[in-house]
Amino acid sequence: MATSMLLGPLIALVNRQVSNYLLQQYQELDGMEEQLTILERKLPAILDVIIDAEEQGTHRPGVSAWLKALKAVAYKANDIFDEFKYEALRREAKRRGNHGNLSTSIVLANNPLVFRYRMSKKLRKIVSSIEDLVADMNAFGFRYRPQMPTSKQWRQTDSIIIDSENIVSREKEKQHIVNLLLTDASNRNLMVLPIIGMGGLGKTTFAQIIYNDPEIQKHFQLRKWVCVLDDFDVTSIANKISMSIEKECENALEKLQQEVRGKRYLLILDDVWNCDADKWAKLKYCLQQYGGVGSAILMTTRDQGVAQLMGTTKAHQLVRMEKEDLLAIFEKRAFRFDEQKPDELVQIGWEIMDRCHGSPLAAKALGSMLSTRKAVEEWRAVLTKSSICDDENGILPILKLSYDDLPSYMKQCFAFCAIFPKNYVIDVEMLILLWMANDFIPSEEAIRPETKGKQIFNELASRSFFQDVKEVPLHKDESGHSYRTICSIHDLMHDVAVSVIGKECFTIAEGHNYIEFLPNTVRHLFLCSDRPETLSDVSLKQRCQGMQTLLCIMNTSNSSLHYLSKCHSLRALRLYYHNLGGLQIRVKHLKHLRFLDLSGNCHIKSLPEEICILYNLQTLNLSGCISLGHLPKDIKNMIGLRHLYTDGCMSLKSMPPNLGHLTSLQTLTYFVVGNNSGCSSIGELRHLKLQGQLQLCHLQNVTEADVSMSSHGEGKDLTQLSFGWKDDHNEVIDLHEKVLDAFTPNSRLKILSVDSYRSSNFPTWVTNPTMMQDLIKLQLVSCTMCESLPQLWQLPSLEILHLEGLQSLQYLCSGVDNSTSSTFPKLRELILVDLKSLNGWWEVKGGPGQKLVFPLLEILSIDSCSNLENFPDAVIFGESSQFLDNKGNSPFPALKNLKLHNLKSLKAWGTQERYQPIFPQLENANIMECPELATLPEAPKLRVLVFPEDKSLMWLSIARYMATLSDVRLTIAASSSQVQCAIQQVSGTEEFSHKTSNATMELRGCYFFCMDWECFVNLQDLVINCCNELVYWPLKQLQCLVSLKRLTVYSCNNLTKSGDVLEAPLEKNQLLPCLEYIEIKDCPKLVEVLILPSSLREIYIERCGKLEFIWGQKDTENKSWYAENKDDLRSESYSILVSSADAPLATNTHLPCMESLTVISCQSLVVLLNFPLYLKEIHIWSCPELRSIRGKQDIKVESKYVERNNGMAISESSSDLSASITIEDQGTWRSKYLLPCLEYLRIAYCVSLVEVLALPSSMRTIIISECPKLEVLSGKLDKLGQLDIRFCEKLKLVESYEGSFSSLETVSIVGCENMASLPNKHSNTPCTKGSA
């Protein structure tokens, strides 16, 4: 069935091409008139019966075979007729004189006589095949079936579909899951909660609602979303969570550890189809081991078995949506154009809802399909055709019915999307260009194919074939200078596309190797692989000679590109990655190519000149080719080129000459004005009907003549326009205004950016509010002569205003009079940077006025505006005000984020003392280097405060917010007794007598330790940074932090140990009873860690050069023993000492939750003793004095032999060691000598380390490198999976007490010249220096 579903549009395309190319251009070919007559008669006859043939092909094998043969001939015919078009374009290029620089071989290949002979032969063969197929067609007896008429009622939408219906109907379910995550999850190490339900029920939307719930956002420190699909690949999932690109699983998991370490996170694993138990265990262990308490994983799946395997709690079965809710979704789409809802149609709709099986996706699809049908008979026909959904087939029959309702060309456009992997983010503009490249969009007079493609997309989106349609920044690192529209396809809709296009589309995704299964019928191929040879493998199999689309999202090398010469039918080609230094493609074989995407290839420096013979090319995408130095000089001859994307090509110095000859060009994103005669000037743009984005750079090279030639009037359909000059002392300043005036856009301009403009005036179109009524973003940078701005405050659509380096600007608004009721009505973001002359917000005419200035502003950032003294005034609200105190003065009633930096003159939040402004919605405030500012604003909802100042007056203001702040970062940079007194005064205020809601606090400077911390009982995360006044651990203050989970101490240069004397001795767990994670870095005088609670799970210590003891004061026996024997430990007698009978015990029971220890660059650490019993991971790096790591220290000195429980004895591997181990029985071994839970050990650059003894049977991974004195590595290692040892020159023996390494999967031993082999299973594995 799938081979025939899309044949009608292909035959129609061939029929159109017969008339367009043969009749008009090539009647001189021998026999052309006769061949033309046959085709004009046969092709319409096939089109008359093709619908009936396609239906019969679903159940008649003979018809199916005939359709397959017809499709093959149609594709060949399409290629032949496209060659006629190419020849016509070639002749036009020759007429323009373009062949002078092309190679002789290319010119000879296009000899007219050779072409005439070759094409006549091909054409006769095609006509003969069609005649044979028509004869078979007549034998089948197909009936005439008219084509379905196309709906003329195009949906006039902006394609931004907001799926909000589920939110209301799922409210109770959502709240139930939210409560679980906020309460039950907090009592577990890691909750894994499955959401299960059939496809199309709304699992993903339900998870999105939970993910974006305000309570969830506030509760979890980290939220991550990963779409898993059918390949549960641990490396890929870990990379997505940590946003890294590691290829090795271990490296990816290490990055994952860093991402989630100690944080309470929520991870959504969406659309899990299958799950390998071992892979899941590996990923879950990493997430559970390193994440904070209260972390949770929410997963969605259709499979009950997957839910049972992964879940740690009872799965939530997503209920089917109530029929009433489904009807509301259905009617919203079915009657979207109607004011009235006919009762009879409503009743039929109610009956149709029985078919939807509780699925909102099915309801949306059917409602959209019926929105243009108003006859009762049409609705009843749908009711009759629609099958009742069941658990076995789901809602696919309903979705297929919606697909069948589409016009044939729309079917073809949507089915093509099967080329993309599931949940792939699709660029809508590129998708439409791919449709054009494959001739899927039918031509209509006076309508651009791009416009028609957008109409098709909007129609499909409105029918729910596409979802999540939204605008995002063009580049990930941008905040919104340029935008693109993206979308995705629901996985069930993707299934529909795959089912109808069959084996014509194929995807080879990362992590799979399906090349051997690649069918030779493939026409559209998507490759995503990190293996450069994949492209060669595909082409070498010679299965893709008929391929029309090849999208390579992979590491492509030039050596594999020459295989593309076999793809003679290629219409669209994308090569995306970073290893292409040049484009080594034989373009003469790519005559049909219409779409070439090389974006993101940062090593491409040039394109071959021969690319200019691609006369059919419509789209050339070079975005982000940062090394590209120049474009082909004969690009003017690519007369079919419609879209040239050059944004991000920062190495371009000029544009090739005569660019104005490209009269079809509609998109040119980046134009560089050169400074020589051999390049295009801006005058070349005057005849081009450019649309979308245009960035003009190096405008200092423009001449008077260029300006006079480049007057464009108002004919441009540009939506994004950017002007940029560079400093040039020889440039003519008067030309700046003329250049802007020459590029007058239409009134649909949305984004305008001007950089280094050197005029005090703007042209008329910039100052005319009517011309700027659709403007969304305005960015003015380094316009140093600008003294006043246009009336921006009147622009009705302006949302983002960025002003930087306007050093002559005195007021933000000029011309504002007292009658103005509001300004900047839609502004959401305001950024003011380096406005040195800015004296105020506006220059008021007609006396002072109080006005609502920024009613919707949410983000305000002001930096280096040295003259600005205060904030604006605003309207005074009366008794009915929603704000505080019944009277409030709010210039920014919607402001949420405020950043002030380097404002030397800012003194007050308003100009009137009587009515100080309030900020009713302000949540985040970052205030730095504002020396004259003495108070904080009135902000009742303030949650995050960053204030690195040390003024005593400010602390009284800060006190007001300590009870409500969830995140506070304070800095006291200099010593000041006044500040210390102010803090002590603040600590006695009423605000500090109540418990605060602080969740996170960062302190720089230590005067905060002079006050009582009883108010911080809710604090969960504390960072102490650069507090040089801190000498001892502040136990009195820390004793108050009963909710603290994370403690981080950085760069406290004088911190040594615990010195406080508490009024009463600490009982067990009294200090920091909830602490889970402690990190200490760059404390050079620290000798010991503070008392550690039993709740602790992880310790991370780095660059603490004098640290001698890790586990805190609680284990006093261990501490005192170590102090007495410290000197001996550094001597050669250390091995006897640590084995003596009075050494401390190994099993540390006071840290029962401790799982991970990391120690880096601690030069005074000699021996690690008394490990916590349940430790799972140990990481030790660059501890040069460390000599021994043992799982047990109470080892008796008896002989030079290790006696096993089976009576066998093996000599110690080191002749220097006099210690040995006696084991009485297996039970004693497990209880006394091992860390029973240790799984991972990594040691590096410990140059004094001699031994690692008594490792347990739980060990899975051992990685040791650059330990030149290491002699012994031993333990019960029968379950060890990975062993990696590098450059341990003295290592002689790696020993397992069980005598077997039966579980080893990965062994790498490099640079261990004294080690001959591994015992037992791997005894024949050589281990020589420099090899693995």
Secondary structure, 3 states (H helix, E strand, C coil): CCCCCCHHHHHHHHHHHHHHHHHHHCCCCCCHHHHHHHHHHHHHHHHHHHHHHHHHCCCCHHHHHHHHHHHHHHHHHHHHHHHHHHHHHHHHHHHCCCHHHCCHHHHHHCCHHHHHHHHHHHHHHHHHHHHHHHHHHHHHCCCCCCCCCCCCCCCCCCCCCCCCHHHHHCHHHHHHHHHHHHCHHHHCCEEEEEEECCCCCCHHHHHHHHHCCHHHHHHCCEEEEEEEECCCCHHHHHHHHHCCCCCCHHHHHHHHHHHHCCCCEEEEEEEECCCCHHHHHHHHHHHHHHCCCCEEEEEEECCHHHHHHHCCCCCEECCCCCHHHHHHHHHHHHCCCCCCCCHHHHHHHHHHHHHHCCCHHHHHHHHHHHCCCCCHHHHHHHHHHCCCCECCCECHHHHHHHHHCCCHHHHHHHHHHHHCCCCCCEEHHHHHHHHHHCCCCCCECCECHHHHHHHHHHHHHHCCCCEEEEEEECCCCCCCCCEEEEEECCHHHHHHHHHHHHHHEEEECCCCCCHHHCCCCCCEEEEEECCCHHHHHHHHCCCCCCCCEEEEEECCCHHHHHHHHHCCCCCEEEEECCCCCCCCCCHHHCCCCCEEECCCCCCCCCCCHHHHHCCCCCEEECCCCCCCCCCCCCHHHCCCCCEEECCCCCCCCCCCCCHHHCCCCCEECEEECCCCCCCCCHHHHCCCCCEEEEEEECHHHCCHHHHHHCCCCCCCEEEEEEEECCCCCCCCCCHHHHHHHHCCCCCCCCEEEEECCCCCCCCHHHHCCCCCCCCCEEEEECCCCCCCCCCHHHCCCCCEEEEECCCCCCEEEEEEECCCCECCCCCCEEEEECCCCCCEEEEEECCCCCCECCCCCCEEEEECCCCCCECCCCCECCCCCCCCCCCCECCCCCCCEEEEECCCCCCECCCCCCCCEECCCCCEEEEECCCCCCCCCECCCCCEEEECCCCHHHHHHHHHHCCCCCEEEEECCCCCHHHHHHHHHHHCCHHHHCCCCCCEEEEECCHHHHCCCHHHCCCCEEEEECCCCCCEECHHHHCCCCCCCEEEEECCCCCCEECCCCCCCCCCCCCCCCCCEEEEECCCCCCECCCCCCCCCEEEEECCCCCCECCCCCCHHHHHHHHHHHHHHCCCCHHHHHCCCCCCCCCECCCCCCCEEEEECCCCCCEECCCECCCCEEEEECCCCCCEEECCCCCCCCCCEEECCCCCEEECCCCCCCCCCECCCHHHHHHHCCCCCCCEEEEECCCCCCEEEEECCCCCEEEEECCCCCCEEEECCCCCCEEEEECCCCCCEEEECCCCCCCCCEEEEECCCCCCCCCHHHCCCCCCCCCC
